Amino acid sequence: MGLRPARCYRTFERPNTRQSIRKPKKGYVKGVPELKIHKFEMGNRTKAFPRKVSLLALKDAQVRDNALEAARNAAHKILARDLGEEGFFLKIVVYPFHVLRENPLATGAGADRYQSGMRQSFGKPIGSAAQVRKLQPILHVWLEAGKAQVAKDALRIAGYKLPVTTRIIEGAA
C-alpha cells in the first residue's frame, strides 16, 4: 500500500513524540519507522560564505520526512550542477520529530469481521513529520555574493516539493 496524500497530514496536530526507548511503561509510540532523510547538511561546511538565502513557510504545517528529502534532493541537484560541491552550503533546519499514525480501515468482503471500526483507534506509526510554524525557515543556503539567483532557483524548485506555500528571502550571512 502506498503513502497517503500530503493533505491527510499537513494540518497541525498535538505533537506525538514520546517513544518507548528508555522507559517502556511510560512510552506509548512503539515501532517508530526510520527517517527517510539522513543528510541535513550538504556542500562545503568549512568555508564562511557571505550570502544566505532561506526558504520560509508562510503557514503552519506539518512537513513529512519524505517531502523534506524530495526538497533536499531537488535543491542539492541544482546547486551542485551550477556551483559545484564546494561552492555552497545547504542545511535543512527543521527535524521531523512528530510521529504520524493511521488507523487503516479494511474494505471488501469480510471487513466487518476483520476490524473494530473506531474503537481504540490510536493507530500504528507510519512515518514522521516536522511541525513548521508560520515564517519559520525550512532550508538555508550559504554561498558567494554573486550567485544568489542560483540558490533562489534551487529553493523555488524545492518549495514545490513541500505541502505548504513558501517564500524565499535573501540576506547577509
Backbone as a chain_set.jsonl record, in Angstrom:
{"seq": "MGLRPARCYRTFERPNTRQSIRKPKKGYVKGVPELKIHKFEMGNRTKAFPRKVSLLALKDAQVRDNALEAARNAAHKILARDLGEEGFFLKIVVYPFHVLRENPLATGAGADRYQSGMRQSFGKPIGSAAQVRKLQPILHVWLEAGKAQVAKDALRIAGYKLPVTTRIIEGAA", "coords": {"N": [[0.841, -1.177, 0.0], [0.541, 2.236, -0.822], [1.757, 5.568, 0.057], [-0.285, 7.8, 1.937], [-1.929, 10.787, 0.716], [-0.41, 14.095, 0.999], [-2.221, 15.914, 2.032], [-3.563, 14.639, 4.037], [-2.032, 14.849, 6.307], [-1.018, 17.419, 6.657], [-2.128, 19.391, 8.302], [-1.92, 20.867, 11.579], [-1.36, 18.897, 14.463], [-1.602, 17.701, 17.841], [1.626, 17.419, 19.223], [3.236, 14.333, 18.792], [5.513, 12.656, 20.137], [6.569, 10.959, 21.968], [8.434, 8.19, 22.72], [9.011, 4.678, 23.18], [11.665, 4.052, 24.251], [13.447, 4.398, 26.461], [11.947, 4.186, 28.916], [9.848, 1.741, 29.108], [7.253, 1.551, 30.232], [6.271, 4.129, 30.282], [6.359, 5.155, 27.664], [4.419, 5.479, 24.664], [4.443, 5.255, 21.921], [5.218, 2.878, 19.762], [7.623, 1.158, 17.827], [8.613, 3.115, 15.862], [8.933, 4.246, 12.56], [11.927, 4.369, 10.532], [13.67, 7.396, 9.661], [13.287, 8.99, 6.479], [15.008, 10.821, 5.569], [18.42, 11.458, 5.725], [20.709, 13.05, 5.517], [21.384, 16.21, 6.649], [22.972, 18.349, 6.167], [24.77, 19.656, 3.47], [27.359, 20.096, 1.01], [30.014, 22.55, 1.185], [31.171, 22.683, 4.297], [33.035, 24.043, 5.784], [33.874, 26.539, 4.805], [33.412, 30.087, 5.059], [30.716, 31.65, 3.929], [29.522, 34.641, 2.306], [26.804, 35.301, 1.706], [23.348, 34.515, 2.402], [20.557, 32.534, 1.657], [17.189, 31.839, 2.242], [14.478, 29.533, 2.737], [11.222, 30.002, 3.606], [8.313, 29.031, 5.474], [4.963, 29.932, 4.845], [2.672, 29.418, 6.254], [1.366, 27.63, 9.116], [2.262, 24.231, 9.276], [2.55, 20.661, 8.789], [5.313, 18.915, 7.718], [6.149, 16.157, 5.964], [8.73, 13.625, 6.335], [9.543, 12.457, 3.936], [8.866, 14.425, 2.087], [10.604, 16.462, 2.845], [12.994, 15.193, 2.168], [12.691, 14.979, -0.612], [12.682, 17.712, -1.293], [15.258, 18.4, -0.452], [16.832, 16.808, -2.195], [16.125, 17.936, -4.699], [16.986, 20.637, -4.447], [19.731, 20.288, -3.867], [20.659, 19.027, -6.181], [20.445, 21.019, -8.19], [22.063, 23.053, -7.111], [24.589, 21.754, -6.886], [25.074, 21.184, -9.556], [25.281, 23.74, -10.775], [27.004, 25.269, -9.138], [28.98, 23.609, -8.177], [30.31, 21.144, -5.87], [31.734, 22.371, -3.81], [30.962, 25.012, -3.717], [28.871, 25.979, -2.158], [26.754, 25.834, 0.796], [24.332, 23.86, 2.104], [21.619, 23.561, 4.298], [19.237, 21.753, 6.152], [16.865, 22.934, 8.272], [14.703, 22.212, 9.94], [13.503, 19.407, 11.886], [12.116, 16.174, 11.648], [10.253, 15.359, 14.143], [7.668, 14.652, 14.935], [5.503, 11.918, 15.192], [3.664, 10.195, 12.849], [0.442, 8.683, 12.576], [-1.794, 6.055, 11.529], [-5.063, 4.721, 11.195], [-5.831, 2.033, 9.686], [-8.497, 1.221, 7.558], [-10.357, -1.504, 6.583], [-11.713, -2.687, 3.483], [-14.216, -4.289, 1.497], [-15.231, -7.78, 1.134], [-15.958, -9.432, 4.15], [-14.828, -7.523, 5.807], [-16.076, -6.537, 8.059], [-15.705, -8.46, 9.99], [-13.042, -8.332, 10.377], [-12.072, -5.965, 11.558], [-12.469, -3.417, 14.129], [-13.625, -0.951, 13.761], [-13.817, 2.382, 14.889], [-13.15, 1.945, 17.496], [-10.801, 2.069, 20.06], [-8.837, 3.492, 18.451], [-6.113, 4.391, 18.12], [-4.029, 4.054, 16.302], [-1.36, 2.973, 14.079], [2.157, 3.676, 13.923], [3.317, 5.347, 11.034], [5.112, 7.044, 9.863], [7.153, 10.066, 9.947], [7.035, 13.58, 10.764], [7.858, 17.039, 10.378], [6.982, 19.716, 12.394], [6.137, 22.783, 11.324], [6.164, 26.202, 11.878], [4.502, 29.348, 11.14], [6.333, 31.497, 9.056], [8.723, 30.288, 9.725], [12.038, 29.219, 9.05], [12.875, 26.693, 6.65], [14.818, 25.635, 4.921], [18.251, 26.569, 4.507], [20.649, 28.244, 2.51], [23.986, 28.896, 2.054], [26.248, 30.919, 0.242], [28.422, 32.307, -2.36], [28.697, 35.878, -3.106], [27.747, 36.806, -5.687], [26.116, 34.784, -6.646], [23.463, 34.405, -5.921], [21.089, 34.1, -7.354], [21.092, 31.516, -8.384], [20.746, 29.989, -6.069], [18.207, 30.895, -5.321], [16.658, 29.894, -7.426], [17.036, 27.144, -6.986], [15.876, 26.816, -4.435], [13.284, 27.591, -5.026], [12.388, 25.494, -6.671], [12.651, 23.454, -4.774], [10.714, 24.264, -2.957], [8.368, 23.586, -4.263], [8.101, 20.923, -3.691], [7.134, 20.724, -1.166], [4.372, 20.621, 1.192], [3.305, 23.143, 1.752], [2.825, 26.662, 1.327], [5.513, 28.726, 0.296], [8.173, 31.128, 0.844], [10.97, 32.918, -0.419], [13.812, 34.346, 0.952], [16.534, 36.668, 0.962], [19.725, 37.472, 2.304], [22.464, 38.876, 4.215], [25.024, 36.763, 5.454]], "CA": [[0.0, 0.0, 0.0], [1.348, 3.439, -0.946], [1.599, 6.628, 1.05], [-1.451, 8.663, 1.849], [-1.548, 12.109, 0.209], [0.075, 15.053, 1.999], [-3.351, 16.632, 2.636], [-4.015, 13.904, 5.22], [-1.166, 15.087, 7.457], [-0.382, 18.734, 6.688], [-2.65, 20.249, 9.363], [-1.254, 20.66, 12.862], [-1.93, 18.059, 15.499], [-0.816, 17.723, 19.06], [2.871, 16.699, 18.952], [3.274, 12.945, 19.222], [6.932, 12.364, 20.042], [7.015, 10.115, 23.071], [8.754, 6.857, 22.231], [9.252, 3.715, 24.26], [13.054, 3.61, 24.186], [14.082, 4.318, 27.776], [11.02, 3.711, 29.943], [8.776, 1.08, 28.363], [5.919, 1.756, 30.796], [5.846, 5.498, 30.047], [6.233, 5.462, 26.244], [3.244, 4.916, 24.035], [4.645, 5.102, 20.49], [6.095, 1.721, 19.602], [7.993, 0.832, 16.456], [8.631, 4.294, 15.008], [9.705, 3.977, 11.34], [13.161, 5.112, 10.341], [13.523, 8.604, 8.854], [13.671, 8.863, 5.082], [16.053, 11.812, 5.327], [19.589, 11.115, 6.53], [21.689, 14.133, 5.487], [20.784, 17.513, 6.89], [23.938, 19.359, 5.733], [25.465, 19.274, 2.256], [28.227, 21.117, 0.437], [31.236, 22.936, 1.88], [30.81, 23.067, 5.667], [34.114, 24.767, 6.459], [34.064, 27.886, 4.278], [32.482, 31.123, 5.519], [30.125, 32.293, 2.763], [28.987, 35.95, 2.69], [25.37, 35.455, 1.459], [22.457, 33.446, 2.855], [19.225, 32.524, 1.066], [16.386, 30.947, 3.081], [13.13, 29.152, 2.321], [10.344, 30.134, 4.767], [6.924, 28.586, 5.356], [4.039, 31.048, 5.036], [1.584, 28.985, 7.131], [1.671, 26.489, 9.964], [2.034, 22.976, 8.551], [3.393, 19.503, 9.072], [6.022, 18.516, 6.512], [6.617, 14.78, 6.135], [10.147, 13.437, 6.102], [9.802, 12.188, 2.525], [8.804, 15.706, 1.384], [11.883, 17.131, 3.119], [14.021, 14.506, 1.379], [12.5, 15.376, -2.006], [13.137, 19.1, -1.411], [16.718, 18.376, -0.337], [17.383, 16.27, -3.441], [15.924, 18.892, -5.782], [17.857, 21.797, -4.244], [21.134, 19.873, -3.955], [20.966, 18.719, -7.569], [20.637, 22.275, -8.923], [23.227, 23.757, -6.558], [25.816, 21.037, -7.239], [25.279, 21.303, -11.003], [25.649, 25.097, -11.175], [28.055, 25.865, -8.299], [29.969, 22.621, -7.755], [30.099, 20.671, -4.495], [32.414, 23.232, -2.838], [30.557, 26.405, -3.89], [27.688, 26.321, -1.375], [26.462, 25.025, 1.978], [22.882, 23.701, 2.229], [21.257, 22.968, 5.582], [17.824, 21.611, 6.49], [16.786, 23.466, 9.631], [13.676, 21.53, 10.718], [13.725, 17.976, 12.098], [10.811, 15.508, 11.783], [10.051, 14.699, 15.426], [6.283, 14.224, 15.128], [5.227, 10.589, 14.666], [2.353, 10.122, 12.206], [-0.233, 7.407, 12.777], [-3.004, 5.834, 10.747], [-5.931, 3.624, 11.563], [-6.266, 1.545, 8.384], [-9.832, 0.648, 7.511], [-10.453, -2.503, 5.527], [-12.914, -2.659, 2.65], [-14.44, -5.545, 0.785], [-15.957, -8.847, 1.813], [-15.376, -9.885, 5.408], [-14.175, -6.441, 6.529], [-16.72, -6.326, 9.346], [-15.141, -9.408, 10.952], [-11.6, -8.097, 10.461], [-11.699, -4.786, 12.331], [-13.438, -2.97, 15.13], [-14.032, 0.429, 13.478], [-13.084, 3.442, 15.577], [-12.888, 1.571, 18.881], [-9.361, 2.062, 20.337], [-8.269, 3.808, 17.136], [-4.911, 5.214, 18.258], [-3.32, 3.945, 15.03], [0.018, 2.493, 14.038], [3.074, 4.674, 13.361], [3.623, 5.119, 9.625], [6.136, 7.96, 9.385], [7.483, 11.213, 10.792], [6.826, 14.887, 10.151], [8.354, 18.218, 11.078], [5.942, 20.72, 12.586], [6.716, 24.053, 10.912], [5.324, 27.356, 12.202], [4.459, 30.434, 10.167], [7.582, 32.253, 8.858], [9.884, 29.536, 10.207], [12.861, 28.735, 7.93], [12.943, 25.252, 6.425], [16.132, 25.393, 4.32], [19.183, 27.684, 4.354], [21.768, 28.041, 1.584], [25.038, 29.9, 2.12], [27.022, 30.884, -0.991], [29.153, 33.525, -2.717], [27.845, 37.06, -3.25], [27.115, 36.967, -6.994], [25.45, 33.54, -7.062], [22.209, 34.261, -5.178], [19.986, 33.692, -8.236], [21.121, 30.056, -8.471], [20.139, 29.477, -4.841], [16.772, 31.194, -5.373], [16.042, 28.91, -8.33], [17.062, 25.837, -6.325], [14.884, 26.815, -3.355], [11.955, 27.658, -5.642], [12.057, 24.114, -7.06], [12.49, 22.696, -3.534], [9.449, 24.668, -2.363], [7.289, 22.855, -4.928], [8.025, 19.579, -3.124], [6.615, 20.814, 0.194], [2.92, 20.81, 1.225], [2.996, 24.442, 2.334], [3.315, 27.745, 0.489], [6.816, 29.159, 0.802], [8.754, 32.374, 0.369], [12.436, 32.901, -0.425], [14.398, 35.631, 1.335], [17.99, 36.714, 0.803], [20.357, 38.401, 3.218], [23.863, 38.631, 4.533], [25.216, 35.651, 6.4]], "C": [[0.884, 1.237, 0.0], [1.1, 4.429, 0.168], [0.276, 7.35, 0.852], [-1.016, 10.021, 1.326], [-1.153, 13.057, 1.351], [-1.074, 15.772, 2.689], [-3.868, 15.931, 3.888], [-3.238, 14.306, 6.471], [-0.631, 16.506, 7.546], [-0.925, 19.66, 7.753], [-2.017, 19.876, 10.698], [-2.07, 19.748, 13.763], [-1.113, 18.272, 16.764], [0.457, 16.922, 18.825], [2.865, 15.308, 19.576], [4.716, 12.464, 19.079], [7.41, 11.347, 21.066], [7.213, 8.678, 22.603], [9.139, 5.96, 23.386], [10.675, 3.175, 24.212], [13.623, 3.417, 25.586], [13.177, 3.725, 28.839], [9.835, 3.046, 29.253], [7.391, 1.322, 28.931], [5.396, 3.149, 30.507], [5.603, 5.784, 28.562], [5.017, 4.809, 25.628], [3.349, 4.825, 22.526], [5.662, 3.99, 20.298], [6.393, 1.492, 18.131], [7.953, 2.01, 15.51], [9.467, 3.995, 13.764], [10.943, 4.852, 11.25], [12.912, 6.323, 9.445], [13.964, 8.342, 7.421], [14.79, 9.844, 4.723], [17.214, 11.527, 6.276], [20.622, 12.237, 6.584], [20.967, 15.458, 5.662], [21.705, 18.649, 6.461], [24.69, 18.829, 4.525], [26.325, 20.421, 1.753], [29.448, 21.356, 1.307], [30.882, 23.468, 3.27], [31.84, 23.976, 6.331], [34.256, 26.218, 6.007], [33.007, 28.841, 4.833], [31.969, 31.88, 4.299], [29.468, 33.608, 3.168], [27.473, 36.1, 2.548], [24.59, 34.253, 1.97], [21.092, 33.633, 2.209], [18.419, 31.479, 1.827], [15.022, 30.701, 2.459], [12.258, 29.134, 3.569], [8.965, 29.577, 4.465], [6.012, 29.775, 5.643], [2.841, 30.7, 5.917], [2.106, 27.897, 8.056], [1.363, 25.212, 9.188], [2.914, 21.881, 9.124], [3.995, 19.058, 7.747], [6.59, 17.128, 6.751], [8.083, 14.656, 5.781], [10.448, 13.121, 4.645], [9.683, 13.459, 1.677], [10.076, 16.514, 1.624], [13.013, 16.505, 2.3], [13.907, 14.88, -0.1], [12.972, 16.809, -2.232], [14.655, 19.178, -1.334], [17.357, 17.889, -1.626], [17.277, 17.273, -4.576], [16.875, 20.08, -5.652], [19.326, 21.422, -4.426], [21.54, 19.595, -5.395], [21.261, 19.986, -8.361], [21.879, 23.004, -8.426], [24.534, 23.082, -6.955], [26.115, 21.158, -8.727], [25.825, 22.678, -11.37], [26.813, 25.685, -10.387], [29.175, 24.892, -7.954], [29.754, 22.267, -6.286], [30.723, 21.591, -3.442], [31.951, 24.684, -2.886], [29.36, 26.83, -3.067], [27.666, 25.475, -0.11], [24.955, 25.033, 2.174], [22.583, 23.01, 3.544], [19.742, 22.914, 5.722], [17.694, 21.953, 7.968], [15.816, 22.666, 10.498], [13.998, 20.035, 10.819], [12.37, 17.296, 12.308], [10.679, 14.702, 13.07], [8.681, 14.052, 15.546], [6.038, 12.874, 14.448], [3.801, 10.559, 14.118], [1.766, 8.736, 12.394], [-1.39, 7.294, 11.794], [-3.746, 4.637, 11.295], [-6.482, 3.056, 10.259], [-7.625, 0.866, 8.475], [-9.916, -0.303, 6.326], [-11.752, -2.338, 4.756], [-13.057, -4.018, 1.988], [-15.156, -6.564, 1.651], [-15.229, -9.272, 3.079], [-14.734, -8.801, 6.229], [-14.793, -6.225, 7.901], [-16.197, -7.3, 10.401], [-13.656, -9.137, 11.224], [-11.245, -6.976, 11.427], [-12.812, -4.376, 13.28], [-13.796, -1.5, 14.944], [-13.175, 1.438, 14.21], [-12.849, 3.126, 17.057], [-11.378, 1.403, 19.072], [-8.562, 2.352, 19.071], [-7.044, 4.711, 17.235], [-4.081, 5.169, 16.98], [-1.902, 3.456, 15.195], [0.913, 3.578, 13.453], [3.404, 4.337, 11.909], [4.722, 6.042, 9.108], [6.36, 9.085, 10.381], [7.256, 12.504, 10.024], [7.451, 15.968, 11.026], [7.201, 19.205, 11.204], [6.569, 22.101, 12.388], [5.718, 25.166, 11.206], [5.406, 28.404, 11.097], [5.758, 31.241, 10.231], [8.804, 31.568, 9.466], [10.712, 29.069, 9.006], [12.891, 27.206, 7.871], [14.319, 24.872, 5.894], [16.928, 26.687, 4.321], [20.236, 27.28, 3.334], [22.728, 29.2, 1.767], [25.885, 29.76, 0.863], [27.695, 32.221, -1.235], [28.179, 34.648, -3.085], [27.116, 37.131, -4.588], [26.264, 35.798, -7.443], [24.072, 33.345, -6.426], [21.062, 33.775, -6.061], [19.939, 32.169, -8.398], [20.457, 29.441, -7.245], [18.635, 29.746, -4.822], [16.043, 30.212, -6.284], [15.968, 27.538, -7.674], [16.008, 25.766, -5.22], [13.457, 26.943, -3.885], [11.494, 26.254, -6.049], [11.835, 23.261, -5.807], [11.159, 23.024, -2.857], [8.254, 23.973, -2.984], [7.091, 21.466, -4.338], [7.373, 19.56, -1.741], [5.114, 21.104, 0.195], [2.483, 22.127, 1.854], [3.51, 25.51, 1.368], [4.559, 28.342, 1.136], [7.193, 30.509, 0.213], [10.263, 32.283, 0.5], [12.918, 34.293, -0.034], [15.919, 35.525, 1.234], [18.554, 37.748, 1.762], [21.818, 38.09, 3.395], [23.96, 37.514, 5.56], [25.648, 36.222, 7.708]], "O": [[1.87, 1.293, 0.735], [0.338, 4.169, 1.099], [-0.211, 7.486, -0.27], [0.15, 10.385, 1.472], [-1.515, 12.845, 2.508], [-0.919, 16.204, 3.831], [-4.536, 16.553, 4.713], [-3.731, 14.124, 7.585], [0.158, 16.787, 8.448], [-0.26, 20.638, 8.097], [-1.629, 18.729, 10.922], [-3.298, 19.821, 13.813], [-0.076, 18.935, 16.753], [0.379, 15.827, 18.269], [2.527, 15.142, 20.748], [5.1, 11.932, 18.037], [8.565, 10.922, 21.016], [6.272, 8.03, 22.146], [9.546, 6.435, 24.446], [10.872, 1.962, 24.14], [14.219, 2.378, 25.871], [13.601, 2.847, 29.59], [8.9, 3.739, 28.85], [6.421, 1.301, 28.173], [4.181, 3.346, 30.486], [4.724, 6.581, 28.233], [4.626, 3.711, 26.024], [2.408, 4.349, 21.891], [6.835, 4.149, 20.635], [5.507, 1.62, 17.286], [7.325, 1.928, 14.455], [10.602, 3.536, 13.891], [10.994, 5.941, 11.823], [12.045, 6.284, 8.572], [14.892, 7.572, 7.176], [15.437, 9.701, 3.685], [17.017, 11.373, 7.482], [21.336, 12.371, 7.578], [20.049, 15.782, 4.909], [21.27, 19.799, 6.394], [25.187, 17.703, 4.536], [26.046, 21.585, 2.039], [29.866, 20.483, 2.068], [30.354, 24.572, 3.401], [31.54, 24.614, 7.341], [34.727, 27.05, 6.783], [31.858, 28.457, 5.048], [32.705, 32.665, 3.701], [28.909, 33.698, 4.262], [26.895, 36.957, 3.215], [25.087, 33.126, 1.976], [20.537, 34.731, 2.207], [18.892, 30.363, 2.04], [14.482, 31.549, 1.749], [12.507, 28.356, 4.49], [8.5, 29.643, 3.327], [6.259, 30.539, 6.577], [2.072, 31.586, 6.29], [3.161, 27.314, 7.808], [0.332, 25.117, 8.523], [3.882, 22.138, 9.839], [3.276, 18.848, 6.77], [7.42, 16.939, 7.64], [8.624, 15.466, 5.028], [11.518, 13.485, 4.156], [10.341, 13.56, 0.642], [10.573, 17.177, 0.713], [13.885, 17.213, 1.797], [14.923, 15.077, -0.766], [13.598, 17.097, -3.252], [15.274, 19.943, -2.075], [18.321, 18.487, -2.103], [18.228, 17.45, -5.337], [17.499, 20.487, -6.632], [20.08, 22.155, -5.066], [22.666, 19.903, -5.785], [22.224, 20.025, -9.126], [22.661, 23.517, -9.227], [25.491, 23.763, -7.325], [27.278, 21.227, -9.122], [26.737, 22.778, -12.191], [27.543, 26.524, -10.915], [30.227, 25.32, -7.48], [29.095, 23.003, -5.551], [30.282, 21.589, -2.293], [32.497, 25.518, -2.163], [28.864, 27.941, -3.25], [28.444, 24.533, 0.043], [24.361, 26.09, 2.386], [23.204, 22.0, 3.879], [19.046, 23.892, 5.45], [18.337, 21.332, 8.814], [16.085, 22.461, 11.682], [14.673, 19.472, 9.956], [11.552, 17.799, 13.078], [10.958, 13.504, 13.088], [8.542, 13.013, 16.191], [6.333, 12.709, 13.264], [2.847, 10.861, 14.836], [2.485, 7.737, 12.375], [-1.899, 8.295, 11.291], [-3.153, 3.678, 11.788], [-7.499, 3.541, 9.765], [-7.868, 0.044, 9.359], [-9.58, 0.063, 5.2], [-12.764, -1.904, 5.307], [-12.106, -4.798, 1.937], [-15.623, -6.259, 2.749], [-14.011, -9.45, 3.068], [-14.14, -9.1, 7.264], [-14.107, -5.775, 8.818], [-16.243, -6.992, 11.592], [-13.091, -9.654, 12.187], [-10.194, -7.041, 12.064], [-13.925, -4.902, 13.244], [-14.235, -0.859, 15.899], [-11.947, 1.367, 14.162], [-12.383, 3.994, 17.794], [-10.743, 0.666, 18.318], [-7.714, 1.557, 18.668], [-6.948, 5.697, 16.505], [-3.481, 6.179, 16.615], [-1.319, 3.51, 16.278], [0.479, 4.326, 12.578], [3.73, 3.194, 11.586], [5.218, 5.832, 8.001], [5.839, 9.069, 11.496], [7.28, 12.523, 8.793], [7.557, 15.825, 12.244], [6.519, 19.494, 10.221], [7.415, 22.533, 13.172], [4.553, 25.074, 10.821], [6.278, 28.344, 10.23], [6.22, 31.617, 11.308], [9.821, 32.222, 9.697], [10.144, 28.57, 8.035], [12.928, 26.526, 8.897], [14.922, 23.903, 6.358], [16.367, 27.77, 4.157], [20.666, 26.127, 3.292], [22.333, 30.36, 1.651], [26.213, 28.648, 0.448], [27.567, 33.151, -0.44], [26.999, 34.406, -3.34], [25.94, 37.494, -4.608], [25.73, 35.833, -8.552], [23.565, 32.224, -6.399], [20.152, 33.106, -5.571], [18.857, 31.597, -8.534], [19.694, 28.482, -7.364], [17.867, 28.906, -4.352], [14.948, 29.751, -5.961], [14.958, 26.845, -7.791], [15.321, 24.753, -5.088], [12.519, 26.452, -3.256], [10.35, 25.874, -5.801], [10.925, 22.432, -5.781], [10.545, 22.149, -2.247], [7.234, 23.784, -2.322], [6.011, 20.89, -4.475], [7.092, 18.488, -1.205], [4.625, 21.77, -0.717], [1.398, 22.209, 2.43], [4.505, 25.299, 0.675], [4.65, 28.451, 2.359], [6.616, 30.966, -0.774], [10.777, 31.648, 1.421], [12.49, 35.293, -0.61], [16.503, 34.454, 1.396], [17.931, 38.782, 2.005], [22.347, 37.154, 2.796], [23.091, 37.35, 6.417], [25.871, 35.477, 8.663]]}, "num_chains": 1, "name": "protein.A"}
